[in-house]
Amino acid sequence: MAENSNSGGIGGLYFIVGGLVVVAGIGFFLYNGGHLGGGHSSSTTTEKTSVTAPAPAGSTTTTTTEKTTH
């Protein structure tokens, strides 16, 4: 009978690909700060910045920027 000499290499390939999938999953988990689902953040930060600068003819201009982080 003829033997398939390539059958032993396939198991090693499956092992390597499986390991890469696990490493990618762990990397994704750490990249998201340990949160698997979206929109379930427990902290909210709001930052307001106001800049007042003199404008021509003695008037003043105020610019307010608000940044909200979830």
Backbone as a ProteinNet text record, in pm:
[ID]
protein_1_A
[PRIMARY]
MAENSNSGGIGGLYFIVGGLVVVAGIGFFLYNGGHLGGGHSSSTTTEKTSVTAPAPAGSTTTTTTEKTTH
[TERTIARY]
83.3	0	87.7	39.2	112.2	79	182	161.8	164.7	84	82.1	185.8	295	403.4	375.3	271.4	241.2	142.4	89.2	-14.4	38.8	164.8	221.1	241.4	264.5	287.9	162.3	48.1	-78.6	-113.7	-89.2	-118	-35.1	90.3	176.3	129.1	80.1	28	-97.1	-186	-305.6	-267	-165.5	-120.2	-68.4	9.4	65.5	-44.8	-136.9	-246.2	-335.1	-363.4	-442.6	-374.9	-243.9	-168.4	-172.8	-164.2	-171.2	-309.6	-414.1	-549.8	-566	-512.2	-520.1	-442	-323.2	-242.1	-312.3	-374.1	-446.9	-566.9	-636.4	-749.5	-707	-598.1	-546.5	-501.8	-436.6	-394.3	-512.7	-620.3	-740.9	-803.6	-806.6	-861.9	-782.8	-652.1	-568.2	-575.8	-587.7	-598.2	-724.9	-832.6	-959.2	-965.5	-858.1	-854.9	-929.6	-940.2	-1006.3	-1156.6	-1211.1	-1355.6	-1384.7	-1468.7	-1503.2	-1619.3	-1718.5	-1835.6	-1814.9	-1891.3	-1880.5	-1985.4	-1951.3	-2046.6	-2079.1	-2002.5	-2029.3	-1919.7	-1881.1	-1776.2	-1830.5	-1752	-1798	-1756.3	-1673.1	-1629	-1651.8	-1685.7	-1706.1	-1626.2	-1553.8	-1473.1	-1518.1	-1544.7	-1580.1	-1476.4	-1423.2	-1320.2	-1367.1	-1367.9	-1407.2	-1286.7	-1266.5	-1157.3	-1212.7	-1183.6	-1226.3	-1103.5	-1103	-993.1	-1052.7	-1003.7	-1049	-931.7	-955.6	-849.6	-905.8	-822.9	-870.4	-888.1	-992.8	-1020.6	-1002.4	-999.6	-985.8	-1100	-1075.2	-1170.7	-1215	-1129.6	-1155.8	-1255.3	-1311.2	-1404.2	-1326.1	-1388.3	-1322.4	-1397	-1321.6	-1377.3	-1350.8	-1454	-1438.9	-1474.2	-1385.3	-1407.1	-1412.1	-1517.9	-1532.4	-1538.7	-1455.5	-1452.6	-1482.6	-1573.7	-1609	-1579.5	-1504.9	-1466	-1516.2	-1595.9	-1648.8	-1589.1	-1534.2	-1475.8	-1553	-1590.8	-1665	-1573.2
-117.9	0	124.2	225.8	351.5	434.8	497.1	580.2	727.4	805.9	949.8	1013	1060.2	1115.4	1258.9	1323.2	1461.3	1472.3	1363.2	1371.1	1421.4	1401	1446.7	1597	1661.1	1804.6	1886.8	1830.8	1903.8	1932	1837	1857.5	1971.9	1980.5	2089.4	2224.1	2226	2349.9	2395.7	2300.6	2334.6	2390.8	2333.3	2380.4	2524.1	2554.1	2688.8	2790.4	2757.5	2849.1	2871.1	2766.6	2780.7	2871.2	2856.5	2943.5	3088.9	3113.4	3250.6	3311.7	3230.6	3280.6	3318.7	3236.2	3266.5	3393.6	3408.1	3528.4	3652.4	3642.9	3757.3	3792.9	3693	3719.4	3788.4	3744.7	3808.5	3951.2	3971	4106.5	4198.8	4149.5	4229.8	4265.9	4170.3	4193	4301.3	4295.5	4395.3	4530.7	4531.5	4655.8	4732.3	4660.9	4723.6	4753	4743	4773.6	4671.6	4550.1	4445.5	4440.8	4514.4	4515.3	4439.7	4337.5	4260.4	4322.6	4376.2	4436.3	4584.6	4640.5	4783	4863.2	4983.1	5074.2	5048	4965.2	4935.7	4991.6	5113.2	5175.8	5223.3	5204.1	5242.4	5384.4	5447.8	5582.3	5676	5800.5	5902.9	6026.2	6082.8	6201.2	6312.1	6429.9	6546.1	6654.6	6708	6809.9	6933.3	7048.8	7174.6	7267.8	7330.5	7424.4	7554.3	7664.6	7796.4	7882.2	7948.5	8036.4	8172.2	8275.9	8411.3	8491.2	8553.9	8630.1	8764.2	8868.1	8997.7	8996.3	9058.4	9068.9	9215.2	9242.6	9381.8	9470.2	9595.4	9698.4	9679.2	9620.1	9614.1	9508.9	9428	9323.1	9196.2	9104.8	8978.6	8861.9	8759.6	8639.6	8522.8	8446.7	8329.9	8205	8108	7978.9	7871.3	7790.7	7683.6	7550.9	7457.3	7324.3	7223.3	7130.6	7028.1	6891.7	6811.4	6679.3	6578.3	6481.4	6379.9	6244.6	6175.4	6044.9	5943.8	5833.6	5727.9	5612.4
0	0	0	-61.7	-66.4	56.8	111.9	230.6	190.8	259	234.4	325.1	269.4	349.9	395.1	344.7	381.6	497.4	547.2	650.5	783.3	814.7	942.1	945.8	833.9	828.5	845.5	814	823.7	969.6	1057.9	1200.2	1257.8	1217.2	1262.5	1210.7	1088.5	1030.1	1104.3	1136.2	1214.5	1351.2	1413.7	1544.1	1535.3	1434.6	1417.4	1389	1299.9	1266.5	1388.6	1464.7	1586.9	1688.5	1702.5	1793.2	1749.7	1620.5	1569.3	1593	1580.7	1605.9	1753.6	1842.9	1986.5	2018.5	1964.3	1988.3	1934.1	1816.2	1760.3	1847.5	1901	1989.5	2118.3	2176.6	2298.5	2267.9	2153.9	2115.5	2095.6	2034.4	2015.1	2149.7	2241.9	2375.2	2448.4	2443.2	2510.6	2440.5	2307.8	2232.7	2270.8	2300.2	2339.3	2488.5	2559.3	2700.9	2784.9	2740.2	2815.8	2798.6	2703	2678.2	2549.2	2559.9	2441.2	2365.4	2436.3	2372.4	2348.5	2257.5	2229.9	2304.2	2344.4	2405.6	2550.8	2619	2758.8	2847.6	2823.8	2901.8	3035.4	3140.4	3273.7	3310.6	3231.2	3264	3145.8	3177.4	3076	3116.6	3022.6	3048	2954.6	3010.6	2930.8	2956.2	2850	2859.2	2784.1	2851.4	2787.9	2785.5	2671.4	2654.4	2598.5	2666.3	2618.6	2592.4	2478.7	2441.1	2408.8	2476.1	2450.8	2394.4	2280.3	2215.1	2169.6	2175.2	2126.6	1975.4	1930.2	1787.7	1745.8	1617.3	1571.5	1622.5	1640	1681.9	1826.3	1910.3	2053	2099.2	2011.8	2055.2	2088.3	2157.7	2191	2126.2	2095.1	2034.8	2129	2161.2	2247.9	2169.2	2174.6	2108.3	2215.7	2216.5	2313	2238.8	2283.1	2224.5	2334	2306.9	2404.5	2344.3	2419.6	2374.2	2476.1	2432.7	2521.6	2482.8	2581.8	2560.9	2643.4	2579.1	2650.3	2678.3
[MASK]
++++++++++++++++++++++++++++++++++++++++++++++++++++++++++++++++++++++

